[in-house]
């Protein structure tokens, strides 16, 4: 067993205690202030060289002052509990049972973030390389819209790191990308009239109905990719408008969740919709919405709902360093794979082309699920990897 892993395993009780502390603090998107304060306190106790909170509300902790900048990113917001009766434990009352720590956000994704912060102890003890600056970032609003925090940090704060390590759950594997995500809306318009004589109007719902059917068919013929898998599209919301429930609908709007595989873009996805025969027959309109989000600081920031696909090349030096760090720690070959869901990598890599990869404790199948749980033995392993990777960066 490597010395770094031994040192991390000695910290296991501290790792469980710290993760329990942060899981116990509810931190829905836009309401992360209390957990940011707890994370900041921990960084200061460990002895980070600098801690600060940016204008939107992201926490940045710095170790080192070299010209090569590495960011370890983890979001600190969580989704809500959902149906309470499905939980066997208190969602915000973390407990350890049979080697698992239970609680909302323990996997998605306070586990990886808390381990990254605690890795600072091992890095400070070993001494960070003189040419490296490490920034451990607790980002916000990811559950509302991944990539927004990165857009703010790059565009407004001037963040320009050389590489990024995402701490989302990977089951202790190395991940090098995932499909992109795109939100789209389609609107069809009609002419209202009294519901007793529908022939006098044009029902927008009827115009939309064949579009819905053609989108279902479109999903079956979207592009595939050997690594990322197939693109997909599904309708997640439909609503109509009319003067009353006794009137023909004069508008109908649907919301689409589009997952983009390699080679698919915002332009190609919109063009596919606009080419549908039913879309053209209805004279429909399609667009990608831009929404405004409010950080816990009260500051607002907007972003179009386009989160680009990204992949780090297998032979990239960053991934090769990650692989060698893994081998140093665990004396085995890592599994190199991808996420099914979307992460802040859409910002760092997808929007800004910064080399990015992922490693995190916990299994992504636990994300957003009742009885979310983290294997306790993953915590020391993740902490050791973050420290080992920084020292090898």
C-alpha positions in Angstrom: 0.0 0.0 0.0 1.3 3.4 -0.9 2.3 5.9 1.8 -0.2 8.4 0.6 -3.0 6.0 0.8 -1.9 4.9 4.3 -2.0 8.6 5.5 -5.4 9.1 4.0 -6.8 6.0 5.7 -5.6 7.3 9.0 -7.8 10.3 8.4 -11.0 8.2 7.8 -12.8 9.4 11.0 -12.1 13.0 10.1 -13.3 12.5 6.6 -16.6 10.9 7.8 -17.1 13.7 10.3 -16.5 16.5 7.8 -18.7 14.9 5.2 -21.4 14.4 7.8 -21.2 18.1 8.8 -21.7 19.3 5.2 -24.4 16.8 4.4 -26.3 18.0 7.5 -26.5 21.5 6.0 -29.3 21.7 3.3 -27.9 23.6 0.3 -30.4 23.7 -2.5 -29.3 25.6 -5.6 -29.2 29.3 -4.8 -29.2 28.6 -1.1 -25.7 27.4 -0.5 -24.5 30.2 1.8 -24.4 28.2 5.0 -22.5 25.2 3.5 -20.1 27.6 1.8 -19.3 29.1 5.2 -18.6 25.6 6.7 -16.4 24.7 3.8 -14.5 27.9 4.0 -13.9 27.4 7.8 -12.5 24.0 7.0 -10.1 25.3 4.4 -8.9 27.9 6.9 -8.4 25.4 9.6 -6.4 23.2 7.3 -4.2 26.2 6.4 -5.0 27.0 2.8 -2.9 29.9 1.7 -6.0 31.9 0.7 -9.8 31.5 0.7 -12.3 33.8 -0.9 -15.9 33.9 -2.2 -16.5 35.4 -5.6 -19.4 37.7 -6.5 -21.7 34.9 -7.5 -21.0 32.9 -4.4 -18.4 30.2 -5.5 -15.8 29.4 -2.9 -12.1 29.3 -4.0 -9.4 27.9 -1.8 -5.7 28.3 -2.9 -2.6 26.3 -2.0 0.7 27.3 -3.7 1.6 30.2 -6.0 3.2 28.6 -9.1 2.5 29.6 -12.8 0.7 26.3 -13.6 -2.8 26.3 -12.3 -4.9 23.2 -11.5 -8.5 23.5 -10.4 -10.3 20.7 -8.4 -14.0 21.5 -8.8 -17.0 20.2 -6.9 -20.4 21.7 -6.6 -21.9 22.1 -3.2 -25.6 22.5 -4.1 -27.9 19.5 -3.9 -31.3 18.6 -5.3 -34.3 18.4 -3.0 -35.4 15.4 -1.1 -38.4 14.3 -3.2 -41.0 12.0 -1.7 -40.0 11.8 1.9 -41.6 8.4 2.6 -39.1 6.8 0.2 -36.2 7.6 2.6 -35.2 5.1 5.3 -33.1 7.8 7.0 -33.3 11.5 7.6 -32.1 13.1 4.3 -30.2 15.8 6.2 -29.4 13.7 9.2 -26.4 11.7 8.0 -25.8 8.3 9.5 -23.3 5.5 8.9 -24.7 2.0 8.5 -22.9 -1.1 7.2 -20.0 0.8 5.8 -22.3 3.4 4.0 -22.8 7.0 4.9 -26.4 8.0 4.1 -27.7 11.5 3.3 -28.8 13.8 0.5 -25.8 15.1 -1.4 -23.2 12.7 0.1 -22.5 11.3 -3.4 -23.8 14.2 -5.6 -21.6 15.7 -4.8 -20.4 16.7 -1.4 -18.4 13.6 -1.0 -15.9 14.4 -3.7 -15.7 18.0 -2.7 -15.1 17.3 1.0 -12.3 14.8 0.1 -10.7 17.4 -2.2 -10.7 20.0 0.6 -9.3 17.5 3.1 -6.6 16.5 0.6 -5.2 19.9 1.3 -3.8 18.5 4.5 -1.7 15.9 2.7 -0.6 18.3 0.0 0.5 20.9 2.6 2.4 18.2 4.5 4.2 16.9 1.4 4.8 20.3 -0.1 3.1 21.4 -3.3 5.4 21.6 -6.3 6.8 25.1 -6.6 5.5 25.6 -10.1 1.9 24.7 -9.2 -1.1 26.6 -7.9 -4.0 24.5 -6.7 -7.5 26.0 -6.5 -10.1 23.9 -4.8 -13.5 25.3 -5.8 -16.9 24.7 -4.2 -19.1 25.8 -7.1 -22.8 26.7 -6.9 -26.0 26.4 -8.9 -24.8 23.3 -10.8 -28.0 21.4 -10.1 -29.9 24.3 -11.8 -27.6 24.6 -14.8 -24.2 23.0 -15.0 -21.5 25.2 -16.4 -22.9 28.5 -15.2 -20.5 28.8 -12.3 -17.6 28.2 -14.8 -18.9 30.8 -17.2 -19.0 33.3 -14.4 -15.5 32.4 -13.1 -13.9 32.6 -16.6 -15.8 35.6 -18.0 -16.2 37.7 -14.9 -13.3 36.6 -12.6 -10.7 35.9 -15.2 -10.0 32.3 -14.2 -7.7 30.6 -16.7 -6.4 27.3 -15.3 -4.2 24.8 -17.2 -6.3 21.8 -16.2 -9.4 20.8 -14.2 -10.3 17.8 -12.1 -14.0 17.3 -11.6 -14.9 15.5 -8.4 -18.4 14.2 -9.4 -18.9 10.5 -8.6 -17.1 8.0 -10.8 -17.0 5.0 -8.5 -13.2 5.7 -8.1 -12.7 5.3 -11.9 -11.2 7.9 -14.2 -13.8 9.7 -16.5 -12.8 11.7 -19.5 -16.0 13.2 -20.9 -19.8 12.9 -21.3 -22.5 13.9 -23.7 -23.6 17.5 -23.8 -27.1 18.8 -22.8 -29.4 21.2 -24.6 -32.8 22.6 -23.5 -35.0 23.5 -26.4 -38.6 24.8 -26.8 -41.0 24.6 -29.6 -44.1 26.8 -29.9 -47.1 26.3 -32.2 -49.8 29.0 -32.5 -53.5 28.7 -33.4 -56.6 30.8 -33.3 -58.9 30.6 -30.3 -62.7 30.4 -30.5 -65.5 29.1 -28.3 -65.1 25.4 -27.5 -68.7 24.7 -28.6 -67.7 25.4 -32.2 -64.0 24.4 -32.6 -64.3 24.5 -36.4 -64.2 28.3 -36.1 -60.6 28.3 -34.8 -57.3 26.6 -35.2 -56.3 24.4 -32.3 -52.6 24.8 -31.5 -52.5 21.5 -29.6 -53.6 19.7 -32.7 -50.8 21.4 -34.6 -48.3 20.3 -31.9 -49.5 16.6 -31.8 -47.8 15.4 -35.0 -44.6 17.3 -34.0 -44.6 15.3 -30.7 -44.9 12.1 -32.7 -42.1 13.0 -35.1 -39.8 14.0 -32.2 -40.3 10.5 -30.7 -39.3 9.1 -34.1 -36.3 11.5 -34.4 -34.9 10.1 -31.1 -34.5 6.7 -32.8 -32.3 8.0 -35.6 -30.0 10.4 -33.8 -26.2 10.0 -34.0 -24.3 7.4 -32.1 -20.7 7.4 -30.9 -18.5 4.5 -29.9 -17.4 6.2 -26.6 -20.1 8.6 -25.6 -23.1 6.6 -26.8 -26.2 7.8 -28.7 -27.7 11.3 -28.7 -31.2 11.5 -27.4 -34.2 13.8 -27.2 -37.3 13.6 -25.0 -40.2 15.9 -24.3 -40.3 16.8 -20.6 -43.1 19.4 -20.5 -46.1 20.4 -22.6 -48.5 23.2 -21.9 -51.1 25.2 -23.8 -52.8 28.6 -23.6 -56.3 29.7 -24.4 -58.8 32.4 -23.1 -60.5 29.7 -21.0 -61.1 26.0 -20.6 -64.1 26.5 -22.8 -62.0 27.7 -25.7 -59.8 26.3 -28.4 -56.1 26.6 -27.5 -54.3 29.4 -29.3 -50.8 28.3 -28.3 -49.0 25.2 -27.4 -45.4 24.9 -26.2 -43.2 21.9 -25.4 -39.9 21.7 -23.6 -37.2 19.2 -24.9 -34.3 17.6 -23.1 -31.7 16.9 -25.7 -28.5 15.0 -25.0 -25.7 15.6 -27.5 -23.2 13.0 -28.5 -19.9 13.7 -30.4 -20.4 15.9 -33.4 -23.8 17.3 -32.4 -24.2 21.0 -31.6 -26.8 23.6 -30.9 -27.0 24.4 -34.6 -27.4 20.8 -35.7 -30.0 20.1 -33.0 -32.2 23.0 -34.0 -31.9 22.2 -37.7 -33.2 18.7 -37.1 -36.3 20.1 -35.5 -36.9 22.7 -38.1 -36.6 20.0 -40.8 -39.5 17.9 -39.4 -42.5 18.0 -41.8 -45.0 18.6 -39.0 -42.9 21.5 -37.6 -43.0 23.1 -41.0 -46.7 22.4 -41.6 -47.5 24.0 -38.2 -45.3 27.1 -38.9 -43.8 26.4 -35.5 -40.8 28.1 -33.9 -37.9 26.5 -32.0 -35.3 28.1 -29.8 -32.9 27.6 -26.9 -33.9 29.6 -23.9 -31.6 31.9 -21.9 -32.4 32.0 -18.2 -31.3 34.2 -15.3 -30.1 32.6 -12.1 -29.6 34.1 -8.7 -26.7 33.1 -6.5 -27.0 32.9 -2.7 -25.2 36.3 -2.6 -28.2 37.8 -4.4 -26.2 38.5 -7.6 -27.8 37.3 -10.8 -26.2 35.7 -13.9 -27.6 34.5 -17.2 -26.8 31.7 -19.5 -28.2 30.1 -22.6 -29.3 26.5 -21.9 -26.6 24.9 -24.1 -24.0 22.7 -22.3 -21.6 21.4 -24.9 -20.3 17.9 -25.3 -16.7 17.3 -24.2 -14.1 14.5 -24.4 -10.5 14.4 -23.2 -8.3 12.4 -25.7 -7.1 9.1 -24.4 -3.5 10.0 -25.0 -3.7 13.5 -23.4 -0.8 14.1 -20.9 -3.4 15.1 -18.2 -5.1 11.7 -18.4 -1.8 9.9 -18.5 -0.7 11.7 -15.3 -4.0 10.7 -13.7 -3.5 7.0 -14.8 0.1 7.0 -13.4 -1.1 8.6 -10.1 -3.8 5.9 -9.8 -1.3 3.1 -10.4 1.0 4.6 -7.8 -1.8 4.5 -5.2 -3.7 1.4 -6.0 -1.2 -0.8 -7.9 -3.7 -1.6 -10.5 -5.0 -0.4 -13.9 -7.8 2.2 -13.7 -11.0 1.9 -15.6 -11.3 4.9 -18.0 -14.9 5.7 -18.8 -17.5 8.5 -19.0 -20.4 9.9 -17.1 -24.0 9.2 -18.1 -25.1 12.6 -16.7 -23.8 16.1 -17.2 -21.2 17.9 -15.1 -19.5 21.3 -14.8 -17.1 19.8 -17.4 -19.4 21.3 -20.0 -18.1 24.7 -18.8 -14.4 24.0 -18.3 -13.9 21.7 -21.3 -17.0 22.2 -23.4 -17.2 26.0 -23.4 -13.5 26.9 -22.8 -11.5 24.0 -24.0 -9.6 23.5 -20.7 -8.3 19.9 -20.4 -10.6 18.2 -17.9 -11.1 14.8 -16.4 -13.0 13.3 -13.4 -12.4 11.2 -10.4 -14.7 10.9 -7.5 -16.0 8.7 -4.7 -19.5 7.1 -4.9 -21.5 5.7 -7.7 -23.4 8.1 -10.0 -26.5 5.8 -9.8 -27.0 7.3 -6.3 -27.4 10.8 -7.7 -30.8 12.3 -7.0 -32.1 9.0 -5.6 -33.7 8.4 -2.2 -31.4 6.8 0.4 -28.4 8.3 -1.3 -25.3 6.6 0.2 -21.5 6.8 0.0 -19.2 3.9 0.7 -17.1 5.0 3.6 -13.9 3.4 2.3 -14.2 5.5 -0.9 -13.4 8.7 1.1 -9.8 7.9 2.0 -9.1 6.6 -1.5 -10.5 9.7 -3.1 -8.6 12.0 -0.7 -5.3 10.1 -1.4 -5.9 10.3 -5.2 -6.4 14.1 -5.1 -3.2 14.6 -3.2 -1.2 12.2 -5.3 -2.4 13.8 -8.5 -1.5 17.3 -7.4 2.0 16.2 -6.4 2.4 14.6 -9.9 0.8 17.4 -11.9 
